[in-house]
Amino acid sequence: AAGVIQSPRHLIKEKRETATLKCYPIPRHDTVYWYQQGPGQDPQFLISFYEKMQSDKGSIPDRFSAQQFSDYHSELNMSSLELGDSALYFCASRETSGSADTQYFGPGTRLTVL
Amino acid sequence: AQKITQTQPGMFVQEKEAVTLDCTYDTSDQSYGLFWYKQPSSGEMIFLIYQGSYDEQNATEGRYSLNFQKARKSANLVISASQLGDSAMYFCAMRELHTGRRALTFGSGTRLQVQP
């Protein structure tokens, strides 16, 4: 079965640089969520999109922005990177019209800021 | 206020034995979903099991079952016949359907180690 695809899997950046993380949801899934998991922490919700519109916003810094495109893939743009942004970034997708309420996670992008 | 509480930072279990991972939750929403995810050391987040607040039967998925006690607001994960590959971090999560955020709220996790 198709899964959520995230790219890149690993990313190393310097402070104050920018980064773009990509997410390709499971086919027919119309909702995408982004989560940030710091070392030893539980995942924290950043932002979500439904049918290409922002549907909810969590603890996403103003330096970050995201969007969902017409093919339902999503990108998380991160600017002015800080050391504290080093984390595992997950994308999850869900089929809103389906009977199941489950969010399926991608493998994550591990971002290291030096 | 913390919505999901996992009081066991770490658990040990012998191979082939059953283990229960505790999870309590807090919500004023009548309609919500409860989830368990497994995170191995490789980092991916693997969905295990789901329980809806209106489901009368406890959810089961293979060796995983969810002991749902609505009045106590608990949703414990039971893993039967533990295997070495079950060693991982386990997260309990909740999604409120009518109030609050529709994204998942996670507990702090329980690290399970299965011993041979």
Interface residues (C-beta under 8 A of the other chain):
Chain A: Y33 Y35 D42 P43 Q44 F45 S48 S55 D56 G58 L88 F90 A92 A100 D101 T102 Q103 Y104 F105 G106 P107 G108 R110
Chain B: G33 F35 Y37 G43 E44 M45 I46 F47 Y50 G52 F91 R95 L97 R101 R102 A103 L104 T105 F106 G107 S108 G109
